[in-house]
Amino acid sequence: MKSKLTLILILAVLIAAGACRKQGVQTVQNISSPAPAGPAGGGTAQTGQTYYFRGNISGNLSIEMVLLRDAERLTGTYFYPKVGKNISLTGTVDKDGNVSITETDETGKQTGIFKGKWKPQTDSPDSSLAEIEGKWSRPDGSKETDFLVSQQPFQFSSSVRVTPKVIKETNKEQLYTVEAEYPQIEGDARFEGFNREARGQMLRGVAAFKSSEQLGPGDEQADLPAETQNSTLNAGYDFRYATDDLISVEFAEATYSRGAAHGNLLTEVLNYDVKNGKKLALADLFVPKSKYLTTIANYCMNELRQRAKKEDSMIFADSIENGAGPHADNYRAVAITKNGLWVTYDPYQVAAYAAGPQYVLVPYSALKEIINLDGPIGMFAK
């Protein structure tokens, strides 16, 4: 998945992207998860419970981490998807959630230390899921930098692998770079349809970015500061729900267009019915001809209006109707979770850019009368 802090850090990094690029180089890396993603839950850890995390170091270096928590003892591995090499982890977490994890290379030499806090996720639809936030450094304390990893809600019955695929492309002539990740679930043929949709969704996003950033005849970049001459796309994902029958993944595309004052963020969601091999539209969740958009929008607008009344709010009270009204374009980023529908509003949609994305969880209790009981989320309304 990606908390608001993570997204803001990614956007900030985009502006500082370097101008030195190689022309026309594209790679798709095949990275194996460090451990099978079998049944995994949230909440209080039980003896020997496995946790699957994804997040970043320094705001822009994506990492995948698997930890086995046995009381206060932690063991596991992590890796950088664009590198693909597993790094061993051992450490502890105390009763207050203080985490200390040491990483070692294949020779047993210590190469880094994670120190942080194991706590419930923030900006998340499920506070029973964990996140670890803190500082990574070399063993001597040098090169200290922030890290944040969030638990992924995997509840698969078989030992599948959730594998991040990496698309990297640089083009010096067109002055753009791309680094994007999308998930593939390996080890079970039932997920082949999901894999096609996830891959296709990311490839379409990359293609749209490249098309929009093409330089035309006479386009001049010489007058721009060097750090703003290159366009960049950094794209990633977080799972919001993941079982044998139903998967919901949230994709975030952080973009920077050459010469702009700052980057921007676009959120899209893939909801996939594994059981029936079908990408889901929002309408598929509800009783036919029900006014589901109006119901969802009214709940969200009421919530946003309450937030706008707070003194430190950066929500535009006069933009709520426009940005959160019952229009399909306003609700392209609606993820399925175990607690309700998780709605994301991108920067500027209902709030100032500095406020980052805004999120509203619409509980299933507010949708109970219109949910299709025989549909993909019918079990949540029964």
SULURDA-V818235 format. One record per backbone hydrogen bond with DSSP energy under -0.5 kcal/mol. NH is the residue of the N-H (numbers start at 0). CO is the residue of the C=O. If there is no record, write none. Layout:
BEGIN
nh: <NH & NH>
co: <CO & CO>
END
This chain:
BEGIN
nh: <6 & 7 & 8 & 9 & 10 & 11 & 12 & 13 & 14 & 14 & 15 & 15 & 16 & 20 & 24 & 24 & 25 & 26 & 28 & 30 & 30 & 36 & 37 & 39 & 42 & 47 & 48 & 48 & 50 & 52 & 52 & 53 & 54 & 55 & 56 & 57 & 59 & 60 & 61 & 62 & 63 & 64 & 65 & 66 & 67 & 68 & 68 & 69 & 69 & 70 & 72 & 73 & 74 & 75 & 76 & 77 & 78 & 80 & 82 & 83 & 85 & 86 & 87 & 88 & 89 & 90 & 91 & 92 & 93 & 96 & 98 & 99 & 100 & 101 & 102 & 103 & 104 & 107 & 110 & 111 & 112 & 113 & 114 & 114 & 115 & 116 & 117 & 118 & 118 & 120 & 128 & 130 & 131 & 132 & 133 & 134 & 135 & 136 & 137 & 140 & 144 & 146 & 147 & 148 & 149 & 150 & 151 & 153 & 154 & 155 & 159 & 159 & 160 & 162 & 162 & 164 & 165 & 166 & 167 & 167 & 168 & 169 & 170 & 174 & 175 & 176 & 177 & 178 & 179 & 180 & 181 & 183 & 185 & 185 & 190 & 191 & 194 & 195 & 196 & 197 & 198 & 199 & 200 & 201 & 202 & 203 & 204 & 205 & 206 & 207 & 208 & 209 & 210 & 211 & 212 & 213 & 218 & 223 & 227 & 228 & 230 & 231 & 232 & 233 & 234 & 235 & 237 & 239 & 240 & 241 & 242 & 243 & 246 & 247 & 248 & 249 & 250 & 250 & 251 & 252 & 253 & 253 & 254 & 254 & 255 & 258 & 259 & 263 & 265 & 267 & 268 & 269 & 270 & 271 & 271 & 272 & 273 & 273 & 274 & 276 & 276 & 277 & 279 & 283 & 284 & 285 & 286 & 289 & 291 & 294 & 295 & 296 & 297 & 298 & 299 & 300 & 301 & 302 & 303 & 304 & 305 & 306 & 307 & 308 & 308 & 309 & 312 & 315 & 316 & 318 & 319 & 319 & 322 & 323 & 324 & 326 & 329 & 330 & 330 & 331 & 334 & 334 & 336 & 340 & 341 & 342 & 342 & 343 & 344 & 345 & 347 & 348 & 349 & 351 & 354 & 355 & 357 & 359 & 361 & 361 & 362 & 363 & 365 & 366 & 367 & 369 & 370 & 371 & 372 & 374 & 377 & 379 & 380 & 381>
co: <2 & 3 & 4 & 5 & 6 & 7 & 8 & 9 & 10 & 11 & 11 & 12 & 13 & 18 & 21 & 169 & 23 & 167 & 165 & 28 & 163 & 159 & 35 & 153 & 127 & 68 & 45 & 68 & 66 & 50 & 64 & 149 & 62 & 147 & 60 & 145 & 56 & 56 & 59 & 54 & 78 & 52 & 76 & 50 & 74 & 48 & 66 & 67 & 72 & 68 & 69 & 90 & 67 & 88 & 65 & 86 & 63 & 78 & 79 & 79 & 83 & 77 & 103 & 75 & 101 & 73 & 99 & 71 & 97 & 93 & 115 & 91 & 113 & 89 & 111 & 87 & 108 & 104 & 102 & 102 & 136 & 100 & 112 & 134 & 98 & 132 & 96 & 116 & 130 & 128 & 125 & 118 & 148 & 116 & 146 & 114 & 144 & 112 & 141 & 137 & 135 & 133 & 55 & 131 & 53 & 129 & 51 & 151 & 241 & 37 & 36 & 157 & 185 & 160 & 183 & 181 & 28 & 179 & 26 & 165 & 177 & 24 & 175 & 170 & 170 & 230 & 168 & 232 & 166 & 234 & 164 & 162 & 160 & 183 & 187 & 188 & 190 & 191 & 192 & 193 & 194 & 195 & 196 & 197 & 198 & 199 & 200 & 201 & 202 & 203 & 204 & 205 & 206 & 207 & 208 & 210 & 215 & 220 & 224 & 225 & 174 & 255 & 176 & 253 & 178 & 251 & 249 & 247 & 247 & 152 & 245 & 154 & 271 & 240 & 269 & 237 & 248 & 267 & 235 & 265 & 233 & 251 & 252 & 263 & 231 & 227 & 256 & 254 & 252 & 250 & 331 & 248 & 268 & 246 & 269 & 277 & 244 & 271 & 244 & 272 & 273 & 272 & 270 & 280 & 281 & 282 & 369 & 286 & 289 & 290 & 291 & 292 & 293 & 294 & 295 & 296 & 297 & 298 & 299 & 300 & 301 & 302 & 303 & 304 & 305 & 306 & 309 & 349 & 314 & 315 & 315 & 316 & 318 & 319 & 320 & 324 & 326 & 326 & 327 & 328 & 332 & 341 & 339 & 361 & 334 & 340 & 359 & 332 & 357 & 343 & 350 & 345 & 345 & 313 & 351 & 352 & 344 & 342 & 340 & 359 & 360 & 338 & 362 & 363 & 363 & 366 & 366 & 284 & 370 & 371 & 374 & 376 & 377 & 377>
END
